[in-house]
Amino acid sequence: MATERTVALIVLRLAAAGTAVAMGAIHLHLWYDGYRYLDTIGPLFLLNAIGAGLLAMSLLITPTRLLSVLATLGTLFTAGTLVALIVSLTSGLFGFQETLDANLVEPTLAVEAAGCVLLVALALLSRHGGARAGRAPGTGPRTARRSDDGGRL
């Protein structure tokens, strides 16, 4: 029977992969919709779509023991994308100024913020536990038990 932690890991993996797919789909749609003609921004939108697709696939196939590293890297990628959008909205980025009225800006903010939260949760949950879950401190396979008089049992 699956533990609560296992179920939570599966749900977080699927949800985080879903937000990565949504982020990539938004960037690819905008790239096709005309952003591809913008210097610097156009290629970055295409790279973001590719990177988001790779992140989503990786979230689904990576072994649990490596999941915390992937989720941390995914958080950095997603947060970087979110920060780039915020910079573009406030002061402009690479000579391009975005507005909140632009196509898909608000959904993008929501998807990327949710992605960051889900990936942080996944990184933290996959980091703790694993084979050590449910063990009392000091009872791991490398911990030798001692008798009351200090000798080994």
C-alpha positions in Angstrom: 0.0 0.0 0.0 1.3 3.5 -0.9 2.3 5.7 1.9 0.9 9.3 2.2 4.4 10.6 1.2 4.4 8.4 -1.9 1.0 9.7 -2.9 2.0 13.3 -2.2 5.1 12.8 -4.3 3.1 11.5 -7.2 0.5 14.3 -7.0 3.3 17.0 -6.8 5.2 15.4 -9.7 2.0 15.4 -11.9 1.0 18.9 -10.9 4.5 20.4 -11.4 4.8 18.7 -14.7 1.4 20.1 -15.7 2.5 23.6 -14.8 5.7 23.1 -16.8 3.7 22.0 -19.8 1.3 24.9 -19.5 4.3 27.3 -19.2 5.9 25.8 -22.3 2.7 25.8 -24.2 2.1 29.5 -23.4 5.6 30.5 -24.6 5.3 28.4 -27.7 1.9 29.9 -28.5 3.2 33.4 -28.0 6.3 32.6 -30.1 4.0 31.4 -33.0 1.8 34.4 -32.4 4.5 36.9 -33.3 7.1 37.0 -30.5 9.4 35.0 -32.8 10.0 38.2 -34.7 11.4 40.0 -31.7 15.2 40.1 -31.3 16.5 38.2 -28.3 13.0 37.7 -26.8 11.8 35.5 -29.7 14.6 32.9 -29.4 14.3 33.0 -25.6 10.5 32.2 -25.8 11.3 29.2 -28.0 14.1 28.0 -25.7 11.7 28.4 -22.7 9.1 26.2 -24.5 11.7 23.5 -25.1 13.1 23.8 -21.6 9.7 23.5 -20.1 8.9 20.4 -22.1 12.2 18.8 -21.0 11.4 19.7 -17.4 7.9 18.2 -17.6 9.3 14.9 -19.0 12.1 14.8 -16.5 9.7 15.3 -13.6 7.8 12.2 -14.7 10.7 9.9 -15.3 13.4 10.9 -12.8 14.0 8.4 -9.9 12.9 9.7 -6.5 16.4 9.7 -5.2 17.3 12.4 -7.7 14.0 14.3 -7.6 15.1 16.9 -5.1 17.9 18.1 -7.4 15.6 18.2 -10.4 12.9 20.0 -8.5 15.4 22.6 -7.3 16.7 23.2 -10.8 13.1 23.3 -12.1 12.3 25.9 -9.4 15.2 28.1 -10.5 14.2 27.8 -14.2 10.5 28.6 -13.4 11.4 31.4 -11.0 13.8 32.9 -13.6 11.0 32.9 -16.2 8.6 34.5 -13.7 11.2 37.2 -12.8 11.9 37.9 -16.5 8.2 38.5 -17.0 8.0 40.8 -14.0 11.0 42.7 -15.2 9.5 43.0 -18.6 6.3 44.3 -17.1 8.0 46.9 -14.9 11.1 48.2 -16.5 11.4 46.3 -19.8 13.7 43.5 -20.8 16.0 43.5 -23.8 14.3 46.6 -25.1 10.8 45.0 -24.8 8.1 46.4 -22.5 5.2 44.0 -21.6 1.8 45.1 -20.3 -0.7 43.3 -18.1 -3.2 43.8 -20.9 -1.1 41.7 -23.3 -2.2 38.2 -24.4 -1.8 35.5 -21.7 0.2 37.7 -19.2 -2.1 37.0 -16.3 -2.4 33.3 -16.9 1.3 33.1 -17.3 1.9 34.9 -13.9 -0.5 32.4 -12.2 1.0 29.3 -13.9 4.6 30.3 -13.2 3.9 31.2 -9.6 2.0 27.9 -9.0 4.9 26.1 -10.7 7.4 27.6 -8.3 5.3 26.7 -5.2 4.8 23.1 -6.5 8.4 22.6 -7.4 9.6 23.9 -4.0 7.2 21.6 -2.2 8.4 18.7 -4.4 12.0 19.5 -3.7 11.5 19.6 0.0 9.3 16.5 0.2 11.6 14.4 -2.0 14.6 15.6 0.0 13.3 14.3 3.4 12.4 10.7 4.1 13.1 8.2 1.3 14.6 5.0 2.7 15.0 6.7 6.1 11.3 7.5 6.5 9.8 6.1 9.7 13.2 5.3 11.3 14.0 6.6 14.8 17.1 8.8 15.0 20.3 6.8 15.4 18.8 3.5 14.2 20.0 3.6 10.6 22.1 0.7 9.1 25.4 2.5 9.9 24.6 3.1 13.6 25.9 0.4 15.9 23.9 -0.3 19.0 25.6 -0.2 22.3 24.8 -1.9 25.6 24.3 0.1 28.8 27.9 -0.4 29.8 29.3 1.1 26.6 30.1 -2.2 24.8 28.7 -3.3 21.5 25.6 -5.5 21.4 
